[in-house]
Amino acid sequence: FIFKGYSSQSRFRNASRTRSLFSISLLLPMAELKSYLPLHDLCNVRMRSYIPQLVRLQNQEASLDTFSRLIEEFVDCIATITKEPLTDVQLQSTALWDALSGDDQKLKFLEKCITSHLQTCGCSIVVGNTLDEVNKMIGTLAAFLSPSERLRSRYAVARSKFRYESDLFLQGLAVEKGKSANIPETEVIRTQLPSTLIDVSNKEVKQTNQLHKHLAMRNDMLSHELGLYNKRPQQQRTLKPETELDIIQVRDDKGFYSNVFRVTDERSKLVGNFLQEIALLPSACGVCEAYTSQFVRLLLRKRSH
C-alpha cells in the first residue's frame, strides 16, 4: 500500500513538514497462503480504511501507538474468524429448526430476520443476552451465504473485549441483560455493504439503508474525511490518541441524522413460502440444506433478470 503523508525534515518539534511517499507491506509465510486468500479482500478493505487514519494522526506524538493498536485489533479479529470458521451448517442445530417446531411468533420473527438479511446483501449483526440464542441465529443466516462469505463470518464468544468489526458478513455479540451492544455508527457506514441488526433477546430487527443509499452515504462520509486528510497538519482537528475518527454526520433525503439503523417489520412472501416448504421436508441426508442452497440460487436468478 503506497500513500502520501507528512514527514518532518528535522527531529525538532517545530520543524517544517513536507508531503512524502510512504508504503506499508503485509508479509506472511507461504505456508499460510491458502488460509489467507479467502481473507484477502477483507485485509485489503481494512488496510485502505486504516491508512487515511494514520495520515491524519501523523501530526500527533502517539500516532504509531494508535495505528499499532488498530492493527492488533484487526489481527485479533482474523484470529477469531480462523479459530472457529463457519463452514458446514447443520440446520437442525439452528434457530430455523426451533422456529419450525415452535409457535407462530417465532416463525414470524425468523421470517423478518431472513428477509432483512437478504435485503442487506447477507451482512448481519446478531446481538443477544445468551450465546446459544445468538449463535443459533448466526447458523441460520449462514445457510444463505456462499462458502467464501462464511469464511468472513464468526460466531459470538463469551469474552468482554469482543467488539464489532466492519466488513464481516456475519458476526455475533453477546451483551449483558439490560445493556446494548457498542456498535460505532461510523464503522457501520464505512462498510462496503449495508447491514442488518438483529436483537434475538428483544425480538427486534433493524437495518441500514438499502445498497444504493448506503453507498451514497459511505461515499459522502469518505469524501468528507478525505477533505480533512488533505489539510495540512496544523489545520486538522486534534484527535485524542485513545479515540478513532470523529463521528461524522451524514446526509439523507431529510437532512442530518445520527442513528443509521431503522426498525423494519417487512416479511417477504418468498421467504414465507420457503419456510412453509422446508417444514415439510425430512431432516436427514442434508435435504434441507440442499433446498436452502437451491432457494438462494433462485433468488440470484430472479435478481439477474
GIKARA-V305303 format. One record per residue. RES is the residue in one letter. PHI is phi in radians with two decimals (NA if undefined). Layout:
# GIKARA-V305303
RES & PHI
RES & PHI
This chain:
# GIKARA-V305303
F & NA
I & -1.97
F & -2.59
K & -1.72
G & -2.62
Y & -1.74
S & -2.23
S & -1.53
Q & -1.50
S & -2.57
R & -1.46
F & -1.42
R & -1.05
N & -1.68
A & -1.23
S & -1.21
R & -2.15
T & -2.20
R & -1.39
S & -2.37
L & -1.56
F & -2.21
S & -2.50
I & -2.25
S & -2.11
L & -1.82
L & -2.00
L & -2.62
P & -1.15
M & -1.06
A & -1.12
E & -1.68
L & -1.07
K & -1.09
S & -1.35
Y & -1.39
L & -0.95
P & -1.11
L & -1.79
H & -1.05
D & -1.06
L & -1.09
C & -1.10
N & -1.10
V & -1.12
R & -1.16
M & -1.15
R & -1.17
S & -1.49
Y & -1.35
I & -1.06
P & -1.04
Q & -1.16
L & -1.13
V & -1.04
R & -1.22
L & -1.52
Q & -1.13
N & -1.55
Q & -1.99
E & -1.16
A & -1.68
S & -1.09
L & -1.18
D & -1.12
T & -1.15
F & -1.13
S & -1.10
R & -1.16
L & -1.09
I & -1.13
E & -1.08
E & -1.14
F & -1.22
V & -1.07
D & -1.10
C & -1.08
I & -1.07
A & -1.11
T & -1.22
I & -1.23
T & -1.40
K & -1.21
E & -2.25
P & -1.21
L & -1.52
T & -1.92
D & -1.37
V & -1.90
Q & -1.75
L & -1.12
Q & -1.14
S & -1.87
T & -2.03
A & -1.17
L & -1.08
W & -1.17
D & -1.09
A & -1.21
L & -1.17
S & -1.75
G & -1.89
D & -1.52
D & -1.18
Q & -1.14
K & -1.10
L & -1.17
K & -1.16
F & -1.12
L & -1.10
E & -1.09
K & -1.12
C & -1.10
I & -1.17
T & -1.04
S & -1.17
H & -1.03
L & -1.26
Q & -1.16
T & -1.75
C & 1.08
G & 1.42
C & -1.83
S & -2.50
I & -2.03
V & -1.95
V & -2.13
G & 3.14
N & -1.50
T & -2.20
L & -1.10
D & -1.08
E & -1.09
V & -1.09
N & -1.25
K & -1.15
M & -1.20
I & -1.08
G & -1.05
T & -1.13
L & -1.18
A & -1.13
A & -1.13
F & -1.75
L & -1.90
S & -1.37
P & -0.97
S & -1.20
E & -1.24
R & -1.16
L & -1.22
R & -1.89
S & -2.37
R & -2.69
Y & -1.38
A & -1.42
V & -2.27
A & -1.54
R & -2.67
S & -1.19
K & -1.59
F & -1.15
R & -2.22
Y & -1.15
E & -2.16
S & -1.32
D & 1.17
L & -1.66
F & -1.35
L & -2.35
Q & -2.69
G & -2.08
L & -2.29
A & -1.57
V & -2.13
E & -1.22
K & -1.06
G & 1.55
K & -1.97
S & -1.91
A & -1.24
N & -1.52
I & -2.12
P & -1.06
E & -1.16
T & -1.14
E & -1.21
V & -1.14
I & -1.20
R & -1.27
T & -1.16
Q & -1.27
L & -2.18
P & -1.14
S & -2.33
T & -1.90
L & -2.02
I & -2.00
D & -1.79
V & -1.31
S & -1.38
N & -1.66
K & 0.94
E & -2.22
V & -2.15
K & -2.25
Q & -2.63
T & -1.42
N & -1.12
Q & -1.16
L & -0.93
H & -1.11
K & -1.30
H & -1.06
L & -1.13
A & -1.13
M & -1.07
R & -1.09
N & -1.12
D & -1.08
M & -1.19
L & -1.14
S & -1.15
H & -1.11
E & -1.11
L & -1.06
G & -1.08
L & -1.24
Y & -1.15
N & -1.35
K & -1.26
R & -1.20
P & -0.91
Q & -1.22
Q & -1.58
Q & -1.40
R & -1.25
T & -1.31
L & -1.84
K & -1.22
P & -1.03
E & -1.50
T & -1.93
E & -1.61
L & -1.08
D & -1.04
I & -1.18
I & -1.91
Q & -1.29
V & -2.10
R & -1.37
D & -2.17
D & -1.13
K & -1.85
G & 2.24
F & -1.77
Y & -2.64
S & -1.92
N & -1.60
V & -1.47
F & -1.68
R & -2.27
V & -1.14
T & -2.27
D & -2.07
E & -1.24
R & -2.23
S & -1.35
K & -1.15
L & -1.08
V & -1.17
G & -1.06
N & -1.13
F & -1.06
L & -1.15
Q & -1.14
E & -1.28
I & -1.23
A & -1.17
L & -1.57
L & -1.55
P & -1.24
S & -1.52
A & -1.46
C & 1.09
G & 1.20
V & -1.13
C & -1.15
E & -1.13
A & -1.14
Y & -1.18
T & -1.13
S & -1.09
Q & -1.15
F & -1.12
V & -1.13
R & -1.09
L & -1.11
L & -1.11
L & -1.11
R & -1.17
K & -1.14
R & -1.19
S & -1.35
H & -1.70
